[in-house]
Amino acid sequence: MTLQRSLPVITSIVIILVVAILRERSRTLSAILGTMPINMVLALWIVVGTPGTSQPITVHFVRSLIIGLIPSFVWLFVVYAALRVGWTLWPAVLAGYAVWAALLTLAFGMGILTIRQ
């Protein structure tokens, strides 16, 4: 495995470790780091680094990221709402994922998201 392929994985691991360390000092800083758009940058890095990737492919990928954020925000709201009404963590997370999956399925069904080769 080359450094170009390994670096996104290493970066992700370092971020997870920093979040774990920061949670003891500041939950706010931990939350800010946890919501950084680093995964999108890593995904872009991987996609753009693939041979044959053109500018239109990159633009389509970024458009899909934007659309994918909507179900992710709804997931977060569902988890927040479930926790506020007294649910425990895992049922709240699973409910969030159920809504997230339903919204993505709807987006694919409506043609808003497509799977291209």
NUZA-596192 format. One record per residue: residue number from 0; residue in one letter; z, y, x of N, C-alpha, C in turn. Coordinates in steps of 0.02 Angstrom, whole numbers, padded with zeros to 5 digits. Atoms other than C-alpha are relative to their C-alpha. Example, Ala and Ser with C-alpha at 12.3 -4.5 7.8 and 13.67 -1.06 7.14 Angstrom:
# residues 2
  num  residuo    n_c3    n_c2    n_c1   ca_c3   ca_c2   ca_c1    c_c3    c_c2    c_c1
    0        A   00000  -00059   00045   00390  -00225   00615   00000   00060   00045
    1        S  -00003  -00059  -00042   00357  -00053   00684   00037   00055  -00039
***
This chain:
# residues 117
  num  residuo    n_c3    n_c2    n_c1   ca_c3   ca_c2   ca_c1    c_c3    c_c2    c_c1
    0        M   00000  -00059   00043   00000   00000   00000   00000   00062   00045
    1        T   00006  -00061  -00041  -00050   00170   00070   00053   00051  -00019
    2        L  -00048  -00053   00014   00061   00323   00080  -00020   00038  -00063
    3        Q   00025  -00036   00059  -00050   00407  -00051   00023  -00035  -00064
    4        R  -00022   00038   00060  -00004   00268  -00175   00075  -00006  -00004
    5        S  -00072   00010  -00001   00177   00250  -00121   00039   00064  -00015
    6        L  -00037  -00062   00006   00227   00433  -00123   00021   00017  -00071
    7        P  -00024  -00013   00068   00230   00455  -00313   00059  -00044  -00021
    8        V  -00054   00046   00017   00342   00302  -00330   00064   00021   00037
    9        I  -00058  -00021  -00040   00457   00360  -00190   00030   00064  -00029
   10        T  -00022  -00062   00030   00466   00534  -00268   00039  -00013  -00064
   11        S  -00035   00016   00063   00515   00461  -00437   00069  -00029   00014
   12        I  -00064   00031  -00017   00653   00357  -00357   00049   00053   00025
   13        V  -00043  -00054  -00026   00721   00509  -00263   00025   00044  -00057
   14        I  -00021  -00042   00056   00725   00612  -00424   00054  -00036  -00041
   15        I  -00050   00038   00038   00820   00475  -00516   00067   00000   00037
   16        L  -00061   00000  -00039   00946   00466  -00374   00034   00069  -00001
   17        V  -00028  -00067   00002   00968   00656  -00372   00032   00014  -00068
   18        V  -00029  -00008   00067   00997   00657  -00561   00066  -00037  -00004
   19        A  -00062   00040   00002   01128   00520  -00540   00055   00035   00039
   20        I  -00050  -00036  -00039   01216   00622  -00406   00022   00064  -00035
   21        L  -00015  -00064   00032   01204   00787  -00500   00042  -00008  -00064
   22        R  -00036   00008   00064   01277   00715  -00661   00076   00007   00010
   23        E  -00070  -00007  -00015   01447   00715  -00575   00019   00074   00010
   24        R  -00014  -00070  -00016   01434   00899  -00526  -00018   00047  -00057
   25        S   00022  -00044   00053   01335   00979  -00667  -00048  -00037  -00046
   26        R   00043   00033   00048   01266   00896  -00821  -00060   00044  -00019
   27        T   00055  -00046   00016   01161   01051  -00854  -00055  -00005   00053
   28        L   00051   00008  -00053   01074   01040  -00684  -00032  -00069  -00003
   29        S   00028   00067   00008   01053   00854  -00711  -00051  -00002  -00056
   30        A   00047  -00002   00056   00970   00887  -00879  -00064   00039   00018
   31        I   00059  -00040  -00021   00856   01021  -00804  -00044  -00042   00046
   32        L   00040   00042  -00045   00802   00903  -00665  -00031  -00058  -00038
   33        G   00026   00056   00039   00781   00762  -00791  -00058   00019  -00045
   34        T   00055  -00022   00042   00661   00867  -00894  -00054   00037   00039
   35        M   00053  -00031  -00040   00559   00935  -00750  -00067  -00035  -00013
   36        P   00065   00032   00012   00373   00905  -00773  -00025  -00039   00060
   37        I   00020   00037  -00059   00373   00796  -00618  -00041  -00062  -00016
   38        N   00039   00060   00018   00309   00640  -00707  -00072   00017  -00014
   39        M   00069  -00021   00014   00156   00736  -00765  -00036   00015   00065
   40        V   00031  -00014  -00065   00123   00796  -00588  -00015  -00065   00036
   41        L   00012   00065  -00032   00143   00619  -00521  -00058  -00037  -00032
   42        A   00056   00032   00034   00026   00552  -00654  -00067   00033   00018
   43        L   00061  -00036  -00021  -00102   00688  -00614  -00020  -00019   00071
   44        W   00013   00018  -00070  -00086   00647  -00430  -00033  -00068   00004
   45        I   00028   00067  -00001  -00122   00464  -00464  -00070   00000  -00030
   46        V   00065  -00001   00033  -00267   00499  -00583  -00052   00035   00043
   47        V   00048  -00037  -00041  -00350   00630  -00473  -00015  -00036   00065
   48        G   00010   00037  -00062  -00327   00520  -00321  -00042  -00063  -00007
   49        T   00041   00059   00011  -00427   00380  -00401  -00073   00016   00015
   50        P   00071  -00014  -00015  -00604   00367  -00333  -00041   00005  -00064
   51        G   00044  -00009   00058  -00735   00428  -00456   00028   00045  -00054
   52        T  -00029  -00045   00050  -00619   00546  -00549  -00035   00068   00005
   53        S   00035  -00064   00003  -00714   00700  -00604   00043   00053  -00035
   54        Q  -00036  -00055   00032  -00659   00869  -00670   00006  -00012  -00076
   55        P  -00008   00014   00072  -00698   00820  -00853   00052  -00055  -00015
   56        I  -00050   00053   00009  -00592   00662  -00834   00070   00030   00008
   57        T  -00066  -00031  -00011  -00448   00766  -00765   00018   00045  -00059
   58        V  -00013  -00044   00058  -00465   00893  -00907   00020  -00042  -00061
   59        H  -00017   00043   00057  -00463   00753  -01037   00069  -00030   00009
   60        F  -00065   00027  -00014  -00311   00678  -00953   00055   00051  -00015
   61        V  -00050  -00053   00013  -00216   00844  -00959   00005   00013  -00075
   62        R  -00002  -00008   00073  -00265   00865  -01143   00042  -00055  -00032
   63        S  -00040   00057   00026  -00192   00692  -01177   00074   00009   00016
   64        L  -00070  -00014  -00017  -00032   00744  -01086   00029   00050  -00050
   65        I  -00024  -00051   00048  -00017   00897  -01200   00013  -00032  -00067
   66        I  -00009   00033   00065  -00041   00792  -01356   00058  -00049   00003
   67        G  -00055   00048  -00007   00079   00659  -01290   00069   00032   00002
   68        L  -00064  -00035   00000   00215   00790  -01272   00029   00007  -00071
   69        I  -00024  -00010   00068   00225   00813  -01460   00043  -00059  -00023
   70        P  -00044   00056   00018   00288   00636  -01498   00062  -00005   00044
   71        S  -00058   00002  -00044   00402   00651  -01347   00054   00050  -00022
   72        F  -00048  -00049   00026   00482   00809  -01415   00033  -00025  -00065
   73        V  -00027   00028   00062   00502   00725  -01584   00049  -00056   00016
   74        W  -00046   00053  -00023   00581   00574  -01495   00067   00031   00018
   75        L  -00062  -00032  -00021   00708   00690  -01416   00039   00028  -00059
   76        F  -00033  -00027   00060   00746   00775  -01582   00032  -00056  -00040
   77        V  -00028   00056   00038   00771   00606  -01669   00062  -00027   00034
   78        V  -00059   00024  -00037   00890   00547  -01532   00057   00049  -00008
   79        Y  -00052  -00052   00008   00985   00712  -01540   00030  -00003  -00070
   80        A  -00024   00001   00069   00997   00706  -01730   00041  -00063  -00014
   81        A  -00037   00062   00011   01052   00524  -01731   00069   00002   00035
   82        L  -00064  -00005  -00035   01187   00557  -01601   00046   00049  -00034
   83        R  -00041  -00050   00035   01247   00710  -01697   00033  -00029  -00063
   84        V  -00029   00029   00061   01274   00605  -01854   00044  -00060   00015
   85        G  -00048   00051  -00018   01376   00478  -01756  -00029  -00066   00023
   86        W   00029   00062  -00026   01253   00343  -01702   00019  -00008   00073
   87        T  -00010   00013  -00072   01284   00260  -01534  -00067   00008   00036
   88        L   00059  -00017  -00041   01161   00284  -01392  -00060  -00046  -00014
   89        W   00058   00045   00004   01052   00128  -01406  -00035   00001  -00068
   90        P   00036  -00007   00064   01018   00135  -01594  -00037   00067  -00005
   91        A   00033  -00065   00002   00978   00321  -01575  -00064   00000   00042
   92        V   00060   00004  -00043   00858   00288  -01431  -00053  -00043  -00032
   93        L   00049   00043   00033   00775   00145  -01524  -00032   00033  -00060
   94        A   00028  -00037   00057   00754   00253  -01680  -00050   00052   00026
   95        G   00046  -00048  -00030   00676   00386  -01570  -00065  -00032   00021
   96        Y   00061   00035  -00021   00554   00260  -01496  -00041  -00024  -00060
   97        A   00037   00021   00060   00509   00196  -01669  -00042   00058  -00027
   98        V   00037  -00059   00023   00461   00372  -01724  -00053   00020   00050
   99        W   00048  -00016  -00053   00375   00405  -01557  -00061  -00045  -00006
  100        A   00055   00047   00005   00270   00247  -01575  -00041   00012  -00064
  101        A   00035  -00014   00063   00227   00288  -01756  -00045   00062   00008
  102        L   00040  -00061  -00009   00168   00463  -01706  -00060  -00013   00047
  103        L   00056   00016  -00044   00062   00395  -01563  -00052  -00043  -00036
  104        T   00046   00042   00039  -00012   00263  -01678  -00041   00044  -00047
  105        L   00034  -00047   00044  -00054   00401  -01801  -00051   00042   00038
  106        A   00046  -00039  -00040  -00133   00506  -01663  -00062  -00040   00019
  107        F   00058   00043  -00015  -00243   00360  -01610  -00041  -00013  -00063
  108        G   00035   00014   00063  -00285   00319  -01791  -00041   00060  -00025
  109        M   00036  -00061   00021  -00337   00500  -01824  -00053   00020   00050
  110        G   00049  -00017  -00051  -00442   00503  -01666   00020   00058   00045
  111        I  -00023  -00055  -00043  -00336   00639  -01585   00008  -00024   00072
  112        L  -00004   00033  -00065  -00300   00522  -01440  -00051  -00057   00001
  113        T   00047   00055  -00008  -00431   00401  -01376   00013  -00034   00066
  114        I  -00006   00037  -00062  -00432   00268  -01245  -00071  -00006   00029
  115        R   00065   00002  -00035  -00578   00294  -01126   00008  -00036   00065
  116        Q   00000   00034  -00065  -00624   00196  -00973  -00016   00049   00054
***
